[in-house]
Amino acid sequence: MTDSASPPSTARRALGGMVWSGLGFGAQGLGQFLVVIVFARYLTKTDNGLVGAAVIVIALGQLFTEAGFGPAVIQRENLTDEHVRTAFALSMFTGLFMTVLVFAGAPLVADFFHQPPLTDIVRGLAFVFALQAPGVVAMAMLQRDLDFKSIAIAEMVSYFLGFALVGVVLAVNGVGVWSIVIAQLAQAALLTGILVVRRAHPRSLRPRRAESKDLVVYAGGMTAARGFNFLALNGDNSVVGNRMSAAALGAYKNAYLLAAFPAQMLGQVMDRVIFPVISRFQDNLERVASAYLRGVSLVATMTIPASVLAVLVAPELIHLLLGGGHKWDDVVLPFQIMAAGLLFRTSYKISDSLARAMGTVYRRAWRQGAYAAAVIVGALIGTYFGLGWVAFGVTIAIFINYLLMAQLSIQTAKITWGRFVVCQIRGLALAGLVAAVAIPVVLALRSALPSGSVLTNLEIILAGTVSALAALGLAWLLRPELTLGDDGRWLIAVIRSRKSGDEVPMDVTS
């Protein structure tokens, strides 16, 4: 038994960090969700598309300013003050260099997307790198301290006060596309300020040669790996922006953001939990396999029924969130197609966590490269036929990545494909139940209610959701093994347990 007066264990601190991370991700995700709605109403599709194109360039630059030196500080076992000073100096130099590079290269970006107004927008956003650079090491030191509470608070405050408040006020007052640019800069400045105040550390602008070598070797590997991931996440937007109009990119971006929102939130929280948990017992393949299969099963149970409901009420959901009329009609089909792939988008994140925990990073890297290529090819082919086909091509790429990463996990943890498939059948059964109940309800209301009004959209969404939840609740009461199974009962047992993370057995079934 653990002495109640003893300091909290690493497991307990990590669990507390997961709770704070979940709150932080959830709050920011909800904020992003609401901000997208506001920008959709007060900005044109062209404005949204221009910023979407500019953000791609900024995200690419952040691979070099954020991906390497922060993680190198976190990972290094014997961290000295000289390493910290050197990391700060290298982060500052990299941030300033990227600001100058992107500012100077803005006309080339505008030419690539065939949008001359993009030059000034990219130049404005280029200063994000210089504003973020001073906070890179402070963020890393907080993560190294397992102080996730401070990180979550800093990110929430900077987002809601810096981005959401500034951006929404400016957008409502007619500032247009520059409302997003100014909001991005305000968020970066506020986040850096909070981090620097919260976590003091040695600083210098003179990097030392030996320490620079230590940090750059690790940072180079991290940057290369994230480069493939960047291509996968932004390749479709780049293709659409290059081969279609800015309005098409704006519509596609909104469809993507709304469809990916649940996977992004769930995946981030899961990764914060699964990665360290599997790392703790990576030598025990039986426990690794058990944890992985439980995670896949629970994700399937949640996401497949949710996909059915999202596809069903997509027209009402899009018009309710983005505005009525026909302005955003072209978002509905891409959203439905991408929402149908929610399982693939979320489940592969579990496989990704397992790969990093088990050290199979290079086998993970080439799969990310294949995924990026599939996204670009799928989007490229889709542009010949319309946004719906772009979404279909990208969803096929996500499915390929889901299979590739599952194969790596199966190989690493010595699992059979049969076990992997069987653990997801419960999710399919629940999806069938949701479809059988919700489809008649939604179709009946569509034919009976006047179309197009906010009230009608809201009534149809609520009716579909309530009927689906009622069906799942009734199934839970009548046949709990159908809705929960061993994995669900294990999860409830863990939630109810007062034991530390190390004491909760992996084989709890009741």
TIPAFI-899444 format. One record per residue (C-alpha): residue number from 0; residue in three letters; x, y, z. Coordinates in pm, whole numbers, padded with zeros to 5 digits. Example, Ala and Ser with C-alpha at 12.3 -4.5 7.8 and 13.67 -1.06 7.14 Angstrom:
# residues 2
resi|resn|x|y|z
0|ALA|01230|-00450|00780
1|SER|01367|-00106|00714
END
This chain:
# residues 510
resi|resn|x|y|z
0|MET|00000|00000|00000
1|THR|00124|00347|-00082
2|ASP|00183|00584|00208
3|SER|-00069|00866|00179
4|ALA|00196|01112|00297
5|SER|00442|01017|00024
6|PRO|00482|01234|-00283
7|PRO|00261|01150|-00578
8|SER|00391|00875|-00804
9|THR|00487|00938|-01165
10|ALA|00179|00742|-01268
11|ARG|-00049|00965|-01062
12|ARG|00119|01281|-01192
13|ALA|00084|01152|-01547
14|LEU|-00283|01070|-01489
15|GLY|-00341|01422|-01358
16|GLY|-00160|01553|-01663
17|MET|-00392|01354|-01888
18|VAL|-00693|01509|-01719
19|TRP|-00556|01860|-01765
20|SER|-00453|01783|-02123
21|GLY|-00800|01653|-02195
22|LEU|-00956|01967|-02052
23|GLY|-00716|02185|-02247
24|PHE|-00763|02004|-02577
25|GLY|-01138|01990|-02528
26|ALA|-01171|02359|-02446
27|GLN|-00954|02463|-02739
28|GLY|-01132|02220|-02968
29|LEU|-01469|02362|-02872
30|GLY|-01332|02711|-02917
31|GLN|-01195|02626|-03262
32|PHE|-01527|02470|-03353
33|LEU|-01714|02788|-03258
34|VAL|-01459|03019|-03419
35|VAL|-01486|02828|-03749
36|ILE|-01861|02891|-03737
37|VAL|-01814|03266|-03677
38|PHE|-01555|03301|-03952
39|ALA|-01780|03106|-04189
40|ARG|-02058|03357|-04128
41|TYR|-01859|03682|-04139
42|LEU|-01585|03595|-04389
43|THR|-01625|03491|-04750
44|LYS|-01521|03150|-04880
45|THR|-01236|03323|-05063
46|ASP|-01112|03479|-04735
47|ASN|-01125|03138|-04566
48|GLY|-00939|02985|-04859
49|LEU|-00666|03250|-04859
50|VAL|-00596|03200|-04490
51|GLY|-00611|02822|-04536
52|ALA|-00339|02848|-04801
53|ALA|-00127|03079|-04585
54|VAL|-00159|02854|-04279
55|ILE|-00013|02566|-04483
56|VAL|00305|02767|-04530
57|ILE|00318|02863|-04162
58|ALA|00267|02502|-04056
59|LEU|00557|02400|-04282
60|GLY|00781|02659|-04122
61|GLN|00683|02539|-03775
62|LEU|00835|02201|-03856
63|PHE|01172|02370|-03822
64|THR|01093|02607|-03534
65|GLU|00899|02368|-03309
66|ALA|00962|02007|-03406
67|GLY|01323|01961|-03306
68|PHE|01482|02155|-03022
69|GLY|01190|02137|-02778
70|PRO|01160|01756|-02801
71|ALA|01540|01730|-02781
72|VAL|01529|01908|-02444
73|ILE|01250|01680|-02322
74|GLN|01419|01359|-02438
75|ARG|01775|01422|-02324
76|GLU|01858|01219|-02013
77|ASN|02152|01426|-01889
78|LEU|02028|01779|-01950
79|THR|02267|02058|-01847
80|ASP|02217|02432|-01829
81|GLU|02438|02463|-02136
82|HIS|02203|02238|-02331
83|VAL|01913|02460|-02228
84|ARG|02096|02780|-02321
85|THR|02200|02633|-02653
86|ALA|01849|02511|-02729
87|PHE|01714|02860|-02656
88|ALA|01970|03021|-02886
89|LEU|01906|02774|-03168
90|SER|01530|02819|-03131
91|MET|01565|03198|-03150
92|PHE|01789|03182|-03457
93|THR|01558|02936|-03629
94|GLY|01250|03145|-03555
95|LEU|01407|03464|-03688
96|PHE|01545|03285|-03993
97|MET|01203|03140|-04079
98|THR|01040|03482|-04038
99|VAL|01282|03636|-04288
100|LEU|01259|03338|-04526
101|VAL|00879|03325|-04535
102|PHE|00848|03705|-04557
103|ALA|01082|03713|-04855
104|GLY|00924|03409|-05020
105|ALA|00564|03528|-04987
106|PRO|00533|03627|-05357
107|LEU|00633|03273|-05459
108|VAL|00362|03132|-05233
109|ALA|00105|03364|-05391
110|ASP|00216|03253|-05738
111|PHE|00185|02886|-05643
112|PHE|-00175|02931|-05527
113|HIS|-00253|03181|-05808
114|GLN|-00371|03435|-05549
115|PRO|-00186|03773|-05553
116|PRO|-00354|03894|-05226
117|LEU|-00183|03603|-05050
118|THR|00152|03787|-05050
119|ASP|00061|04034|-04777
120|ILE|-00124|03769|-04574
121|VAL|00177|03536|-04570
122|ARG|00407|03822|-04479
123|GLY|00185|03913|-04187
124|LEU|00176|03556|-04059
125|ALA|00553|03517|-04101
126|PHE|00606|03702|-03771
127|VAL|00445|03407|-03590
128|PHE|00784|03230|-03598
129|ALA|00967|03514|-03424
130|LEU|00690|03542|-03163
131|GLN|00687|03169|-03086
132|ALA|01063|03116|-03069
133|PRO|01126|03247|-02713
134|GLY|00869|03005|-02569
135|VAL|00990|02682|-02731
136|VAL|01231|02582|-02454
137|ALA|00998|02700|-02177
138|MET|00725|02474|-02316
139|ALA|00971|02184|-02332
140|MET|01084|02237|-01975
141|LEU|00723|02234|-01852
142|GLN|00666|01904|-02034
143|ARG|00987|01764|-01889
144|ASP|00857|01864|-01543
145|LEU|00523|01689|-01620
146|ASP|00357|02023|-01546
147|PHE|00070|01970|-01790
148|LYS|-00157|02192|-01584
149|SER|00051|02500|-01660
150|ILE|00067|02407|-02029
151|ALA|-00308|02354|-02052
152|ILE|-00384|02686|-01881
153|ALA|-00134|02874|-02099
154|GLU|-00277|02725|-02418
155|MET|-00638|02787|-02319
156|VAL|-00579|03147|-02207
157|SER|-00375|03233|-02516
158|TYR|-00629|03076|-02749
159|PHE|-00944|03225|-02600
160|LEU|-00802|03571|-02525
161|GLY|-00546|03591|-02805
162|PHE|-00708|03415|-03098
163|ALA|-01079|03367|-03036
164|LEU|-01159|03701|-02874
165|VAL|-00939|03910|-03101
166|GLY|-01037|03723|-03416
167|VAL|-01411|03721|-03353
168|VAL|-01423|04091|-03254
169|LEU|-01230|04191|-03566
170|ALA|-01433|03962|-03795
171|VAL|-01767|04092|-03664
172|ASN|-01644|04448|-03719
173|GLY|-01565|04383|-04083
174|VAL|-01186|04354|-04078
175|GLY|-01214|04051|-04304
176|VAL|-00925|03817|-04372
177|TRP|-00688|04020|-04153
178|SER|-00895|03933|-03846
179|ILE|-00750|03581|-03864
180|VAL|-00396|03704|-03928
181|ILE|-00397|03942|-03632
182|ALA|-00558|03675|-03413
183|GLN|-00280|03427|-03497
184|LEU|-00014|03682|-03400
185|ALA|-00193|03774|-03078
186|GLN|-00223|03409|-02976
187|ALA|00147|03340|-03043
188|ALA|00260|03645|-02846
189|LEU|00036|03572|-02548
190|LEU|00131|03203|-02532
191|THR|00502|03283|-02539
192|GLY|00461|03547|-02269
193|ILE|00279|03309|-02035
194|LEU|00528|03026|-02091
195|VAL|00833|03245|-02035
196|VAL|00689|03384|-01712
197|ARG|00572|03043|-01591
198|ARG|00895|02849|-01651
199|ALA|01221|03035|-01604
200|HIS|01533|02871|-01747
201|PRO|01889|02967|-01845
202|ARG|01901|03172|-02164
203|SER|02174|03271|-02403
204|LEU|02210|03375|-02765
205|ARG|02549|03205|-02798
206|PRO|02509|02831|-02871
207|ARG|02793|02600|-02769
208|ARG|02934|02365|-03031
209|ALA|02922|02037|-02836
210|GLU|02571|02095|-02705
211|SER|02452|02208|-03048
212|LYS|02571|01880|-03195
213|ASP|02384|01683|-02928
214|LEU|02060|01870|-02994
215|VAL|02079|01895|-03373
216|VAL|02126|01520|-03423
217|TYR|01805|01444|-03238
218|ALA|01619|01745|-03378
219|GLY|01705|01641|-03733
220|GLY|01542|01302|-03689
221|MET|01231|01453|-03534
222|THR|01202|01711|-03810
223|ALA|01234|01451|-04085
224|ALA|00962|01235|-03929
225|ARG|00726|01527|-03886
226|GLY|00795|01636|-04242
227|PHE|00613|01331|-04375
228|ASN|00331|01392|-04131
229|PHE|00305|01752|-04247
230|LEU|00275|01641|-04609
231|ALA|-00002|01399|-04514
232|LEU|-00196|01661|-04319
233|ASN|-00156|01947|-04566
234|GLY|-00104|01783|-04903
235|ASP|-00473|01777|-04987
236|ASN|-00518|02147|-04904
237|SER|-00215|02234|-05116
238|VAL|-00348|02038|-05412
239|VAL|-00696|02189|-05385
240|GLY|-00552|02540|-05349
241|ASN|-00325|02491|-05650
242|ARG|-00570|02321|-05888
243|MET|-00905|02465|-05779
244|SER|-01030|02805|-05664
245|ALA|-00980|02975|-05329
246|ALA|-01354|02933|-05271
247|ALA|-01321|02558|-05324
248|LEU|-01032|02548|-05077
249|GLY|-01241|02741|-04825
250|ALA|-01528|02492|-04860
251|TYR|-01295|02191|-04840
252|LYS|-01111|02333|-04538
253|ASN|-01433|02379|-04344
254|ALA|-01555|02029|-04433
255|TYR|-01221|01886|-04323
256|LEU|-01209|02080|-03996
257|LEU|-01562|01983|-03895
258|ALA|-01519|01617|-03990
259|ALA|-01176|01583|-03828
260|PHE|-01270|01763|-03507
261|PRO|-01380|01451|-03309
262|ALA|-01080|01247|-03423
263|GLN|-00840|01527|-03343
264|MET|-00971|01577|-02991
265|LEU|-01003|01207|-02907
266|GLY|-00672|01123|-03070
267|GLN|-00475|01388|-02882
268|VAL|-00609|01280|-02544
269|MET|-00556|00911|-02622
270|ASP|-00200|00970|-02732
271|ARG|-00117|01148|-02406
272|VAL|-00238|00834|-02220
273|ILE|-00152|00538|-02444
274|PHE|00202|00641|-02533
275|PRO|00337|00663|-02175
276|VAL|00131|00366|-02054
277|ILE|00261|00128|-02323
278|SER|00613|00265|-02274
279|ARG|00602|00153|-01911
280|PHE|00555|-00215|-01998
281|GLN|00693|-00233|-02352
282|ASP|00886|-00552|-02271
283|ASN|00562|-00735|-02186
284|LEU|00406|-00805|-02526
285|GLU|00097|-00964|-02373
286|ARG|00011|-00643|-02188
287|VAL|00099|-00434|-02493
288|ALA|-00137|-00641|-02708
289|SER|-00412|-00621|-02446
290|ALA|-00385|-00243|-02411
291|TYR|-00375|-00193|-02788
292|LEU|-00676|-00414|-02863
293|ARG|-00878|-00255|-02583
294|GLY|-00803|00088|-02726
295|VAL|-00900|-00017|-03079
296|SER|-01220|-00177|-02952
297|LEU|-01329|00126|-02749
298|VAL|-01253|00363|-03037
299|ALA|-01461|00151|-03276
300|THR|-01747|00142|-03024
301|MET|-01752|00522|-03008
302|THR|-01664|00630|-03361
303|ILE|-01855|00398|-03595
304|PRO|-02202|00482|-03454
305|ALA|-02102|00850|-03442
306|SER|-02005|00833|-03811
307|VAL|-02348|00700|-03905
308|LEU|-02523|00981|-03720
309|ALA|-02293|01250|-03862
310|VAL|-02345|01134|-04221
311|LEU|-02722|01117|-04168
312|VAL|-02772|01470|-04031
313|ALA|-02490|01632|-04229
314|PRO|-02709|01870|-04437
315|GLU|-02878|02011|-04128
316|LEU|-02554|02021|-03929
317|ILE|-02363|02212|-04197
318|HIS|-02640|02465|-04254
319|LEU|-02691|02513|-03881
320|LEU|-02321|02567|-03807
321|LEU|-02200|02752|-04115
322|GLY|-02513|02944|-04205
323|GLY|-02833|02886|-04394
324|GLY|-02911|02926|-04762
325|HIS|-02691|02770|-05027
326|LYS|-02357|02934|-04940
327|TRP|-02207|02617|-04795
328|ASP|-02396|02347|-04988
329|ASP|-02070|02224|-05138
330|VAL|-01941|02139|-04790
331|VAL|-02207|01874|-04721
332|LEU|-02085|01590|-04945
333|PRO|-01712|01622|-04857
334|PHE|-01809|01634|-04488
335|GLN|-02020|01318|-04520
336|ILE|-01743|01127|-04694
337|MET|-01478|01228|-04443
338|ALA|-01711|01170|-04146
339|ALA|-01764|00814|-04271
340|GLY|-01390|00756|-04219
341|LEU|-01384|00867|-03856
342|LEU|-01281|00519|-03737
343|PHE|-00977|00509|-03966
344|ARG|-00869|00860|-03874
345|THR|-00894|00791|-03498
346|SER|-00781|00429|-03473
347|TYR|-00452|00480|-03651
348|LYS|-00350|00723|-03377
349|ILE|-00347|00432|-03132
350|SER|-00117|00241|-03367
351|ASP|00102|00549|-03394
352|SER|00132|00572|-03014
353|LEU|00227|00205|-02995
354|ALA|00494|00246|-03264
355|ARG|00663|00531|-03078
356|ALA|00636|00352|-02743
357|MET|00791|00034|-02885
358|GLY|01070|00218|-03064
359|THR|00969|00125|-03421
360|VAL|01009|00485|-03534
361|TYR|01177|00420|-03866
362|ARG|00918|00167|-03977
363|ARG|00661|00425|-03869
364|ALA|00838|00694|-04074
365|TRP|00821|00518|-04411
366|ARG|00453|00444|-04353
367|GLN|00397|00814|-04296
368|GLY|00573|00878|-04626
369|ALA|00343|00633|-04803
370|TYR|00044|00797|-04635
371|ALA|00153|01143|-04751
372|ALA|00194|01017|-05108
373|ALA|-00151|00856|-05099
374|VAL|-00311|01180|-04973
375|ILE|-00154|01387|-05250
376|VAL|-00238|01137|-05525
377|GLY|-00594|01090|-05397
378|ALA|-00655|01464|-05378
379|LEU|-00495|01524|-05717
380|ILE|-00719|01269|-05890
381|GLY|-01021|01404|-05705
382|THR|-00968|01759|-05832
383|TYR|-01064|01644|-06182
384|PHE|-01414|01551|-06061
385|GLY|-01500|01783|-05771
386|LEU|-01464|01831|-05395
387|GLY|-01658|01515|-05315
388|TRP|-01403|01309|-05503
389|VAL|-01117|01492|-05332
390|ALA|-01268|01393|-04997
391|PHE|-01310|01035|-05121
392|GLY|-00949|01014|-05238
393|VAL|-00819|01151|-04907
394|THR|-01041|00913|-04709
395|ILE|-00899|00620|-04909
396|ALA|-00550|00744|-04817
397|ILE|-00651|00757|-04448
398|PHE|-00782|00399|-04478
399|ILE|-00450|00288|-04630
400|ASN|-00262|00449|-04342
401|TYR|-00499|00282|-04095
402|LEU|-00412|-00058|-04245
403|LEU|-00037|00014|-04265
404|MET|-00017|00129|-03904
405|ALA|-00238|-00159|-03788
406|GLN|-00003|-00401|-03965
407|LEU|00293|-00249|-03782
408|SER|00115|-00280|-03446
409|ILE|00007|-00636|-03519
410|GLN|00362|-00729|-03615
411|THR|00518|-00553|-03317
412|ALA|00278|-00680|-03049
413|LYS|00244|-01029|-03202
414|ILE|-00132|-00997|-03264
415|THR|-00329|-01176|-03534
416|TRP|-00541|-00992|-03789
417|GLY|-00836|-01196|-03668
418|ARG|-00816|-01050|-03317
419|PHE|-00777|-00701|-03462
420|VAL|-01088|-00731|-03677
421|VAL|-01304|-00905|-03415
422|CYS|-01246|-00635|-03154
423|GLN|-01416|-00382|-03384
424|ILE|-01730|-00582|-03463
425|ARG|-01918|-00442|-03163
426|GLY|-01883|-00095|-03312
427|LEU|-02034|-00216|-03639
428|ALA|-02326|-00377|-03455
429|LEU|-02398|-00055|-03265
430|ALA|-02375|00144|-03589
431|GLY|-02638|-00084|-03742
432|LEU|-02864|-00022|-03443
433|VAL|-02818|00357|-03472
434|ALA|-02894|00348|-03845
435|ALA|-03207|00134|-03799
436|VAL|-03354|00377|-03546
437|ALA|-03226|00720|-03654
438|ILE|-03276|00699|-04031
439|PRO|-03659|00665|-04021
440|VAL|-03682|00944|-03763
441|VAL|-03467|01188|-03964
442|LEU|-03633|01110|-04298
443|ALA|-03980|01150|-04149
444|LEU|-03897|01489|-04002
445|ARG|-03738|01610|-04325
446|SER|-04058|01538|-04514
447|ALA|-04285|01685|-04246
448|LEU|-04103|02005|-04147
449|PRO|-04040|02317|-04357
450|SER|-03685|02300|-04487
451|GLY|-03411|02555|-04440
452|SER|-03495|02718|-04109
453|VAL|-03262|02712|-03811
454|LEU|-03534|02560|-03597
455|THR|-03595|02277|-03845
456|ASN|-03224|02198|-03868
457|LEU|-03194|02195|-03492
458|GLU|-03502|01974|-03447
459|ILE|-03379|01717|-03699
460|ILE|-03030|01702|-03544
461|LEU|-03168|01667|-03193
462|ALA|-03426|01408|-03298
463|GLY|-03163|01197|-03475
464|THR|-02923|01222|-03182
465|VAL|-03183|01150|-02914
466|SER|-03324|00852|-03103
467|ALA|-02973|00709|-03150
468|LEU|-02885|00756|-02782
469|ALA|-03219|00609|-02675
470|ALA|-03158|00300|-02886
471|LEU|-02807|00258|-02742
472|GLY|-02938|00313|-02389
473|LEU|-03211|00055|-02432
474|ALA|-02959|-00193|-02571
475|TRP|-02737|-00126|-02270
476|LEU|-03023|-00203|-02031
477|LEU|-03137|-00517|-02215
478|ARG|-02803|-00652|-02336
479|PRO|-02513|-00477|-02161
480|GLU|-02262|-00715|-02317
481|LEU|-02360|-00579|-02661
482|THR|-02286|-00216|-02580
483|LEU|-02000|-00260|-02334
484|GLY|-01845|-00604|-02355
485|ASP|-01528|-00689|-02167
486|ASP|-01350|-00375|-02284
487|GLY|-01626|-00142|-02173
488|ARG|-01657|-00310|-01834
489|TRP|-01278|-00286|-01795
490|LEU|-01289|00085|-01867
491|ILE|-01564|00143|-01609
492|ALA|-01367|-00059|-01353
493|VAL|-01059|00156|-01413
494|ILE|-01259|00479|-01383
495|ARG|-01415|00364|-01056
496|SER|-01087|00235|-00913
497|ARG|-00908|00440|-00649
498|LYS|-00583|00260|-00717
499|SER|-00283|00416|-00885
500|GLY|-00222|00362|-01254
501|ASP|00034|00091|-01181
502|GLU|-00210|-00111|-00967
503|VAL|-00507|-00125|-01205
504|PRO|-00498|-00472|-01361
505|MET|-00508|-00499|-01738
506|ASP|-00741|-00800|-01726
507|VAL|-01031|-00646|-01527
508|THR|-01355|-00766|-01686
509|SER|-01613|-00702|-01419
END
